Amino acid sequence: MIICPACGHQNIDGTQFCEMCGEELPDATAAATLGAGDVKCPNCGHLNPSDNLACEACGSSLQLSPSPLASGLEKTPFDDFATSVQTPPPPVASPTPVAPVVTADPFATSVAPDVTAPTATSQTPGDLKPGLVKLVVEQGQTVGAQFVLGDEQLEVGREDEDEDIYPDIDLSDQDAGYVHRRHATLNFDNGHLLVTHLGGANKTRVNNKPIPDNSPTEVKLGDKVSFGKVVLRLLPV
Amino acid sequence: MPDLALRTALDKEFRPTRGEFLQTLFIELSPGRGMRTLPLNLGILLDNSGSMEGDKLERAKRACSLILDQLSPEDRAAVAVFSSGSRVVVPSAPFGEGASFKARQNVMDVRVEGATELLAGLNTIYKEIEPFKSPGNTTFVIVLSDGQPTDAQGFIDRDLDKFLERSKSEFERGGVSLSTIGLGSAADYDATFLRDLADKGSGKFLMAATPEDLAATFQDEFGRIASTVLSDVTIEVSRLNGRARRFWRVVPDKKIFDAPQVTNNSFRVPVGSVQNDQPQAYLLDVVTSAPEGAKSRDLLCQIAAWSSANPNQRAEINVLTGYSDNEVELAQRNGEVVRLLEEANDFKLQVDLEAAVKSGDRRKMTQVLERKKKMTQRLGKTSATKVLEEMEDTLDRGGQISADTLAVSSAETKKTKRLA
């Protein structure tokens, strides 16, 4: 069965578009080009780059995924579909508080042994810089869409040509109904990433907790950030 | 030279050796080359209710007369009007020159009367053309209306199912196709109803936003009907090795057929007429089970097609599927079929959008609009995308999506780019 990432409907293997909501389904039978160290999602079978912590297709955690596929497959792709998958595995837990200088990636121990871990020195909390981290959509119209945080300050919202509003991170495609045109800002300050909600009725949340208006709140690697109903996770690039 | 040619393809040539699996079968039906167009047995049904007063009725009469002018001596036509009740203004007759002149005069003499008793109109026109149906001609009804159907007193008739049932049974049992033209604002004449009425009758629904557009709209549909080379065509699927689910037409326009009634692994679908140089494409979703024993290929089904004029001259083809556990083979996709699947899904999203608009659920409308916009952008349908963007802007501003905009979106979605 293929679980629709948008509505959760169970579709028969081979279905291209969800029969319930029309969302494009991850291709469970796609061979893709197997890269050394590619990680296969235990929920939907999608092949992800080795440094992904969450599946690009369905958002499930890859932290406890099996060994990545080598050129010779050890089992058929359909062993994963022998039983129906009702719910995806729980998402990544928040990392523990970090020291100012960290020599190892806090996520390295929970990644499958053969997977290439992100380099330690560039990914330590307290050492976040523009261009080194990204937000990945876990709940939205396009699960897996990525926004690299490439500037010191970024605006998050929804494009509006009439009002001349063009945010750096435009979430119009993800869920226009609940994202304000000027929803929040993200800025890098002394190696930390801070998110500030700009006062709209639909909240900004960090790890599900709404943050106060106009009050910068730190976001750490692995944290979930929600703008309205769009949920993204901060991950290394 | 055969009347019909069949071509088939599967979206996925191979299926896994285990478990249930969905494959989509593409069926293309093409008319033979150099076929003669069939004589017409045409019925035109005009709304002459009170709301048609003035320019609307005048333009409708002129558009109708223009059609009658173009008929040849092998063609027959009848014209009826409906308001409170219905009557024949041009009895069905072959169209030699004398008949054409008299017929046009009768049409131009029509005046507005009362309500919009469409059911009476349908009964009248079907009865008028019935005796002249034959496998050697194409029998078609064109209905023009600017309002919702009523009873004789003018009260809106809410039981629309009886109209749809009538259109469907006339098509399936009698081979009579029906097209509809909505005149004016879609909010006035219930575009969804006229579209469904044409769908059940295996015809087309067209819109003429203003009376000035009417002549061109009538002409377009008449031109299509007049290019019919085969009428009353049936597709049969037999020896089906799986469960049939959805059956769609995707080219030249989209229609979702009723779920196939499979008996002894077979079912038939009447698909109506085929026009000159216009192939048609259908999609059938089949859920197959794991093969018994080790097999590399097996028969998925047999497809046959024929027209009632030549039932013994059938086009037939066998469809095979492969079984594999090789990821590369399993990942193969037929791009042509996949593209048509996207078109079919675009249509499904349109149906969802109309349901969401009808329910008033703004969140659902926004969600479906987003998915539909992605699909139309992928399909390269720029005018359809613009319409959807207008709807998004309307919702953003807190407004309501109008019936006219929805009808335009529906019309854009119905079209499919012609197969290469």
Interface residues (C-beta under 8 A of the other chain):
Chain A: N11 I12 D13 G14 T15 Q16 F17 C21 G22 E23 D27 T29 A30 A31 A32 L73 T76 P77 F78 F81 A82 Q141 D160 D173 D175 A176 G177
Chain B: D11 K12 R15 P16 R18 G19 E20 F21 L22 Q23 T24 V287 D325 E327 V328 L330 A331 V338 L341 E342 N345 K348 L349 D352 R362 R363 T366 Q367 V368 E370 R371 K372 K374 M375 E392 D396
